[in-house]
Every structure is written in C-alpha cells, then in structure tokens.
Amino acid sequence: MNRNIVIKKIAEIKKSDKTAKCDDLMQEKATIEKNIEDNGKEMDKLWKELTDKYSKVGNLVHESVPVHNDE
C-alpha cells in the first residue's frame, strides 16, 4: 500500500477520535518506510554499478565522421 494513503487513513482516524492508537496502520507505515529506505540503498548500489560499467564504454562515432591517422 502507498505510504501517503496510510498516512491519510491515520489522519482521518485521528480526526474522528484523538485517542485512537492506529497500531496496525502505524506498523504498516513503518514497514513501508523501511522498504523505501532499503530500496533507496539498493538503487544507489545499482546506480554506482551502472556508472562504473558505463564509464568503460568508448564513444560511438557516426560513420560520417572522417578518420585521420593522428587519432
């Protein structure tokens, strides 16, 4: 479930009853936030791996570019 949806549900419950605990929704929110953090770390790792590999690829020159002996 989307974190924003859970937060809105918590807010609606808190508006109607200020003493409501919302424990199940709070746990769900914590789980979603943990997943977001874990996915962010994984994305950073994959981005670094991609840029490392991408930096090893040479330039692709169009065939219309003239080739000289001093290159």
N, CA, C and O of each residue as an XYZ file, in Angstrom:
284
protein
N       0.838     -1.181      0.000
C       0.000      0.000      0.000
C       0.881      1.241      0.000
O       1.989      1.221      0.534
N       0.410      2.270     -0.572
C       1.130      3.522     -0.688
C       1.223      4.212      0.679
O       0.260      4.231      1.445
N       2.389      4.771      0.963
C       2.615      5.423      2.257
C       1.671      6.599      2.452
O       1.168      6.807      3.556
N       1.424      7.363      1.412
C       0.538      8.527      1.537
C      -0.888      8.115      1.884
O      -1.565      8.799      2.651
N      -1.341      7.002      1.322
C      -2.684      6.509      1.627
C      -2.779      6.122      3.095
O      -3.768      6.433      3.760
N      -1.755      5.444      3.603
C      -1.745      5.032      5.010
C      -1.741      6.257      5.914
O      -2.459      6.292      6.913
N      -0.940      7.259      5.573
C      -0.869      8.475      6.388
C      -2.222      9.186      6.400
O      -2.646      9.692      7.439
N      -2.899      9.226      5.256
C      -4.223      9.857      5.193
C      -5.233      9.101      6.041
O      -6.064      9.714      6.712
N      -5.168      7.761      6.018
C      -6.079      6.964      6.849
C      -5.835      7.223      8.328
O      -6.778      7.344      9.110
N      -4.563      7.308      8.704
C      -4.221      7.603     10.107
C      -4.771      8.967     10.494
O      -5.339      9.128     11.574
N      -4.603      9.952      9.613
C      -5.089     11.310      9.901
C      -6.606     11.332     10.051
O      -7.132     12.011     10.933
N      -7.316     10.591      9.194
C      -8.770     10.546      9.292
C      -9.218      9.922     10.611
O     -10.154     10.404     11.249
N      -8.550      8.858     11.007
C      -8.907      8.194     12.265
C      -8.610      9.114     13.443
O      -9.405      9.202     14.379
N      -7.467      9.801     13.401
C      -7.096     10.712     14.487
C      -8.055     11.912     14.564
O      -8.316     12.422     15.653
N      -8.577     12.360     13.423
C      -9.533     13.473     13.436
C     -10.830     13.056     14.116
O     -11.417     13.822     14.880
N     -11.269     11.839     13.831
C     -12.537     11.397     14.404
C     -12.400     11.006     15.878
O     -13.327     11.216     16.661
N     -11.243     10.435     16.262
C     -11.025     10.010     17.646
C      -9.572     10.295     18.015
O      -8.670      9.578     17.585
N      -9.346     11.330     18.803
C      -7.985     11.751     19.137
C      -7.228     10.745     19.991
O      -6.001     10.804     20.064
N      -7.943      9.812     20.646
C      -7.269      8.824     21.489
C      -7.035      7.511     20.756
O      -6.533      6.564     21.362
N      -7.378      7.417     19.475
C      -7.197      6.181     18.704
C      -5.712      5.877     18.554
O      -4.899      6.780     18.353
N      -5.370      4.606     18.653
C      -3.973      4.181     18.596
C      -3.487      3.948     17.166
O      -2.368      4.336     16.831
N      -4.298      3.330     16.326
C      -3.929      3.042     14.922
C      -2.656      2.200     14.841
O      -1.826      2.421     13.959
N      -2.495      1.240     15.750
C      -1.266      0.450     15.802
C      -1.004     -0.306     14.502
O       0.132     -0.351     14.031
N      -2.045     -0.901     13.918
C      -1.837     -1.657     12.699
C      -1.396     -0.760     11.542
O      -0.530     -1.138     10.753
N      -1.991      0.420     11.445
C      -1.595      1.348     10.389
C      -0.206      1.932     10.642
O       0.547      2.179      9.700
N       0.129      2.150     11.901
C       1.464      2.663     12.226
C       2.535      1.625     11.879
O       3.609      1.978     11.392
N       2.240      0.338     12.132
C       3.187     -0.721     11.760
C       3.333     -0.801     10.246
O       4.435     -0.968      9.723
N       2.219     -0.680      9.559
C       2.252     -0.722      8.104
C       3.062      0.451      7.555
O       3.835      0.287      6.612
N       2.883      1.627      8.144
C       3.635      2.810      7.732
C       5.134      2.600      7.969
O       5.953      2.954      7.121
N       5.485      2.030      9.108
C       6.893      1.773      9.422
C       7.491      0.763      8.434
O       8.632      0.912      7.995
N       6.713     -0.255      8.094
C       7.180     -1.261      7.142
C       7.406     -0.630      5.768
O       8.408     -0.904      5.107
N       6.478      0.204      5.354
C       6.608      0.869      4.056
C       7.834      1.782      4.041
O       8.575      1.802      3.058
N       8.053      2.530      5.111
C       9.208      3.423      5.180
C      10.518      2.634      5.178
O      11.502      3.069      4.580
N      10.534      1.475      5.844
C      11.729      0.615      5.837
C      11.988      0.105      4.421
O      13.133      0.073      3.971
N      10.928     -0.292      3.721
C      11.082     -0.763      2.340
C      11.596      0.346      1.435
O      12.428      0.102      0.561
N      11.105      1.561      1.640
C      11.570      2.695      0.843
C      13.061      2.922      1.075
O      13.816      3.154      0.131
N      13.478      2.854      2.334
C      14.886      3.050      2.667
C      15.749      1.949      2.055
O      16.803      2.231      1.486
N      15.307      0.699      2.171
C      16.055     -0.427      1.609
C      16.149     -0.316      0.090
O      17.202     -0.573     -0.493
N      15.039      0.068     -0.549
C      15.050      0.219     -2.000
C      15.959      1.369     -2.428
O      16.603      1.294     -3.474
N      16.011      2.415     -1.637
C      16.905      3.538     -1.938
C      18.362      3.117     -1.884
O      19.159      3.513     -2.734
N      18.712      2.317     -0.888
C      20.087      1.826     -0.774
C      20.431      0.917     -1.953
O      21.524      1.004     -2.512
N      19.495      0.047     -2.327
C      19.709     -0.853     -3.458
C      19.843     -0.053     -4.753
O      20.673     -0.373     -5.603
N      19.022      0.987     -4.899
C      19.091      1.827     -6.094
C      20.442      2.542     -6.179
O      21.022      2.637     -7.260
N      20.947      3.047     -5.043
C      22.251      3.706     -5.035
C      23.354      2.741     -5.446
O      24.257      3.099     -6.203
N      23.272      1.506     -4.936
C      24.261      0.478     -5.271
C      24.216      0.167     -6.765
O      25.257      0.097     -7.418
N      23.012     -0.020     -7.306
C      22.874     -0.331     -8.725
C      23.298      0.841     -9.601
O      23.893      0.634    -10.658
N      23.001      2.074     -9.177
C      23.406      3.259     -9.939
C      24.923      3.355    -10.009
O      25.479      3.673    -11.061
N      25.599      3.080     -8.888
C      27.059      3.114     -8.861
C      27.620      2.052     -9.792
O      28.565      2.309    -10.538
N      27.043      0.869     -9.749
C      27.485     -0.217    -10.619
C      27.281      0.151    -12.093
O      28.145     -0.120    -12.928
N      26.154      0.760    -12.406
C      25.865      1.171    -13.773
C      26.862      2.222    -14.253
O      27.392      2.115    -15.359
N      27.120      3.237    -13.426
C      28.046      4.289    -13.841
C      29.469      3.771    -13.971
O      30.220      4.238    -14.827
N      29.853      2.802    -13.128
C      31.184      2.199    -13.258
C      31.319      1.481    -14.593
O      32.335      1.621    -15.273
N      30.312      0.721    -14.969
C      30.354     -0.008    -16.235
C      30.212      0.938    -17.421
O      30.868      0.754    -18.447
N      29.369      1.937    -17.286
C      29.139      2.885    -18.366
C      30.397      3.687    -18.673
O      30.631      4.048    -19.826
N      31.204      3.969    -17.663
C      32.411      4.765    -17.885
C      33.462      3.995    -18.681
O      34.403      4.605    -19.189
N      33.330      2.679    -18.804
C      34.297      1.866    -19.538
C      33.946      1.741    -21.020
O      34.739      1.218    -21.804
N      32.772      2.214    -21.401
C      32.343      2.132    -22.791
C      32.911      3.329    -23.551
O      32.812      4.468    -23.095
N      33.501      3.063    -24.702
C      34.066      4.134    -25.521
C      32.993      4.885    -26.279
O      31.827      4.488    -26.290
N      33.396      5.970    -26.910
C      32.463      6.764    -27.704
C      32.134      6.046    -29.000
O      33.015      5.457    -29.626
N      30.898      6.088    -29.399
C      30.479      5.556    -30.690
C      30.406      6.721    -31.658
O      29.618      7.651    -31.481
N      31.239      6.655    -32.683
C      31.342      7.747    -33.631
C      30.528      7.383    -34.869
O      30.577      6.254    -35.356
N      29.787      8.353    -35.361
C      28.986      8.136    -36.572
C      29.916      7.888    -37.752
O      31.022      8.425    -37.812
N      29.452      7.073    -38.681
C      30.298      6.689    -39.821
C      30.609      7.865    -40.745
O      31.531      7.763    -41.555
N      29.884      8.967    -40.657
C      30.166     10.126    -41.497
C      31.332     10.962    -40.967
O      31.791     11.868    -41.663
N      31.815     10.690    -39.778
C      32.935     11.431    -39.192
C      34.229     10.948    -39.860
O      34.485      9.745    -39.922
N      35.037     11.880    -40.357
C      36.273     11.466    -41.038
C      37.291     10.886    -40.052
O      37.385     11.325    -38.906
N      38.039      9.903    -40.515
C      39.068      9.255    -39.701
C      40.423      9.739    -40.202
O      40.678      9.738    -41.406
N      41.296     10.155    -39.279
C      42.634     10.627    -39.624
C      43.658      9.715    -38.986
O      43.346      8.952    -38.071
N      44.863      9.798    -39.468
C      45.942      8.931    -38.974
C      46.435      9.363    -37.608
O      47.035      8.549    -36.907
N      46.215     10.600    -37.194
C      46.739     11.092    -35.917
C      45.780     10.906    -34.744
O      46.025     11.423    -33.653
N      44.720     10.189    -34.956
C      43.777      9.970    -33.849
C      44.185      8.801    -33.012
O      43.508      8.472    -32.038
